């Protein structure tokens, strides 16, 4: 059996990309990191991918006629590379059915809250503003809605009395860097089963 072939989509610094890449290289994640897709060619994640010898597809959305146009080009590339799993790791663009439909059940996202609480952007800031005592990290399948897909894994992070957005983000990101490679590993090992909204992980 060949290893699970992964494409990571990211828009920013790429710390979650780095966590996946490190897990692959140190052998704790038995998968094949095949591609980085990035909508900001100057983003730090592009440099991380190049340093890790991971091929990069970086594009400028404004040079296309619309989201469907660049997603069609990405879909062709994903099929050429026989990608098994898309991992959205800080990818700041809403996806259309062009990508979501052919990859449903094969596309996951990481979000910095305990969904369904605080979906969308500013999940960490939303938690602080609301005054919750506990927030966390969610890995979920992508279904075309706003952080609404079936949940694979969650891990809680306590909100401390003196937390700022930066201090809480630092602890949440540390959990993301552990949980995302772990969840990918479960998928690579065939341990994750999706049945409607219910996700089970076998031991």
Buried (B, 14 or more C-beta within 10 A) or exposed (E): EEBBBBBBBBBBBBBBBBBBBBBBEEEEBEBBBBBBBBBBEEBBBBEBBEEBEBBBBBBEEEEBEEBBEBBBBBBEBBEEBEBBBBBBBBBEBEBBEBBBEEBBEBBBBBBBBBBEBBBEEEBBBBBBEEEBEEBBBBBBBBBBEEBBBBBBBBBEBEBEEEBEEEEBBEBBBBBBBEBBBBBBBBBBEEEBEBEEEEBEEEE
